[in-house]
Amino acid sequence: MFRSRTDGVGRGDAAYDIVVHLGRYRYQSTDVATLTIRIDDRLDADLSQLADATHRTKSDLAREVLRKQVAILKLRQLREQALPHAERAGIVTDDDVFDRIS
């Protein structure tokens, strides 16, 4: 077991404690919020099946998916903000980007 920047459980300056167990990383935040959502029966069954197959909790899987989706949405926002500047600079396609950075 490894604890980042602190020897105490949930104490100290570390934002997260990292617990390594059988090659899987698990983040335990010292400051957590609770989010309650409603999901349909099919999604619940799929999530339960995946949790069983991966030996993870449904909450752990949901957190992972939410983190990824939030990152995607943030990148989309940044792209939308940068797009007008890129167009003014003549960068319109992916090839234009690759030409500039190659």
C-alpha positions in Angstrom: 0.0 0.0 0.0 1.3 3.5 -0.9 0.1 6.7 0.6 1.0 9.9 -1.3 2.8 12.7 0.7 1.5 11.5 4.1 1.6 8.5 6.3 -1.8 9.1 7.9 -5.0 7.9 6.4 -6.8 10.9 5.0 -4.6 13.3 6.9 -2.0 15.8 5.8 -1.5 17.9 2.7 -2.2 15.2 0.1 -5.3 15.7 -1.8 -5.7 12.0 -2.5 -4.4 8.8 -1.0 -3.4 6.2 -3.6 -4.0 2.6 -2.6 -2.4 0.1 -4.9 -4.0 -3.4 -4.7 -3.4 -6.1 -7.3 -2.2 -3.6 -9.9 -5.3 -1.4 -9.7 -5.1 2.2 -8.5 -7.9 3.5 -6.4 -8.2 7.1 -5.3 -9.7 7.9 -2.0 -10.4 11.6 -1.6 -10.2 13.1 1.8 -12.8 15.7 0.9 -15.8 14.1 -0.9 -19.2 15.1 -2.0 -22.1 12.8 -2.6 -24.0 12.8 -5.9 -27.3 11.0 -6.1 -28.6 10.1 -9.6 -31.4 8.1 -11.0 -30.6 5.5 -13.6 -32.9 3.1 -15.4 -33.0 -0.6 -14.7 -31.1 -1.5 -17.8 -28.2 0.8 -17.0 -28.2 -0.4 -13.4 -28.0 -4.0 -14.6 -25.2 -3.2 -17.1 -23.3 -1.3 -14.4 -23.7 -4.2 -11.9 -22.5 -6.7 -14.5 -19.5 -4.6 -15.3 -18.7 -4.1 -11.6 -18.8 -7.8 -11.0 -16.6 -8.6 -14.0 -14.0 -6.0 -13.1 -14.1 -6.5 -9.3 -14.8 -2.8 -8.8 -17.7 -1.0 -7.2 -20.5 0.7 -9.2 -19.5 3.9 -7.6 -15.9 3.5 -8.8 -17.0 2.8 -12.3 -19.4 5.8 -12.3 -16.6 8.1 -11.0 -14.3 7.0 -13.7 -16.9 7.6 -16.5 -17.8 11.0 -15.0 -14.2 12.0 -14.9 -13.6 11.1 -18.5 -16.8 12.8 -19.6 -16.0 16.0 -17.7 -12.5 16.0 -19.3 -14.1 15.6 -22.8 -16.6 18.4 -22.2 -13.8 20.7 -20.9 -11.7 20.0 -24.0 -14.7 20.8 -26.2 -15.2 24.1 -24.4 -11.5 25.0 -24.9 -11.8 24.0 -28.6 -14.8 26.3 -29.0 -12.9 29.2 -27.4 -9.8 28.6 -29.5 -11.6 28.0 -32.8 -12.1 31.7 -33.7 -8.5 32.5 -33.0 -7.3 29.5 -35.1 -9.6 30.4 -38.0 -8.1 33.9 -38.0 -4.7 32.4 -38.1 -5.7 30.2 -41.1 -5.9 27.0 -39.1 -9.1 25.3 -40.2 -8.4 21.6 -40.6 -6.5 18.9 -38.7 -4.0 19.0 -41.5 -3.4 22.7 -40.9 -2.6 21.9 -37.2 -0.2 19.1 -38.1 1.5 21.3 -40.7 2.1 24.0 -38.1 3.5 21.6 -35.5 5.5 19.3 -37.7 
